[in-house]
Amino acid sequence: MYDSLINHYTQLLKPIFPPDADFLSEETTEDAIIIKVCWYLGSDPDRKHKRSRPIKIIIPRETIEDHNLENDSDRKNADKKIFNFVKNKYKNFNPNHDFPQQEVPPAVEWIISSDLI
């Protein structure tokens, strides 16, 4: 069940991010779906493979259940709200960081709560 939901949310949100962004399902549990997003920055000539600060998009189980209970029209409306929420977060997100090459910068968490949809 979660595989199809992960795919749904990934496909929904993919257009917001750079074309080469990686979407990884991370720590998916019974309590939440967590999708990690990061991409190559291409802004540091000394580190051509430098990645963005990672983003963890967290969709709690309650949100998933509320989203699945709605009729088709309401689900599409909820998808629009989720898309716009992430799009607005992305607009204000600075993917750059000064962490050394051997360190992974901490992920920024964006939680999609039931209140949102």
N, C-alpha and C positions, 0 to 999 in steps of 0.2 A: 504494500500500500504506500509506504513512504517513498519508494523509488519513483512512482508516478507523480507524487506530490512534489518531490525534489525537482523532477524534470519540469513540472508545471511552473513552479516559482522561478526556476533558472531561466526558462524560456521567456517568462513574463518580464524579468528584470534585465536580461542580457542587452537589450537596446540602449540602456542607460549608460553602460560602461564602455571603455575603449574596446575596439574589435578584438584585440588580442588578450583580453582579460580571461583569467582562469577562474572557473567556478568549481569549487570542491565541496562536496558534502562532508562536513566535519562534525564529529561528535553527535551524530543524529541518535537521539534516544527516544524513549517512549514519551518524554516530557517536551521535546522540541525538535524542530528541524533547524540545523545550523548550516548555513551556506557561507563558505569563505570565498572572498573575491580579492584578487590582486592581479597586477599586471606590471610589465616592464615600463619603467619611467622614460628611459631614453633621454634624460636631462643631465646626466653626469658623465662627462667624457672620460673620467677616470674609472668609472664603474658602469660599463655598457650593459651589464646584466642586473643592474640595481632594480629591485622590485618596489612597488608602491607599499605604503603602509597597508596592512591587510584590513579588510572589513569583514566582520562577522554579522551576517543578517540572521537574526534569531526569530523563528516563528514558533511561539509556544503552542503546545497541544491544544489549549483552549481556543486559540485563534484558528487553528486548523479545523477543529470540530465545528466552530461557529461558521466558518467559511463553507464547510461541506454540507451544513444543514440548510443553507439558503437555496432558493430556486435558481435556475439558470440566469435569469435577469439580475438577481441580487448578487450572484457570484461574479458576474461580469463587472458590476458596479464596485464590488469589493476589490476586484483585481485592479481597477482604475485607481482606487484610493491607495492601494498598496504601491502601485507603480509611481504615483505622484509623491507619496511619502518618501520613497527611496530616491526618486529623482531630485527632490528638494534637499535631502540630506547630502546627496552627491554634489550638488551645486556648491554647497558650503564646505566641502571636504577638501583638505589639502593632503594629497597623497605623498608628498615629499617628506623626507625625514633625514636626520643626521646620524642615524645609528651606524656603527662600524659594520663592515662587511661580514664579520663573523657573528653578528647579533641580528636576531629577528626583531623588528619593532613590534611593540604590543599592538594587538588588533583593536580596532575601534568597533564597538558593538552597536548595532541598530536593531532595536526590538520592535517587531510588528505585533502590537497588542490587539486584543479583540475590540478595544475602544476605537481603534483606528477604522475598522471596517463596519 
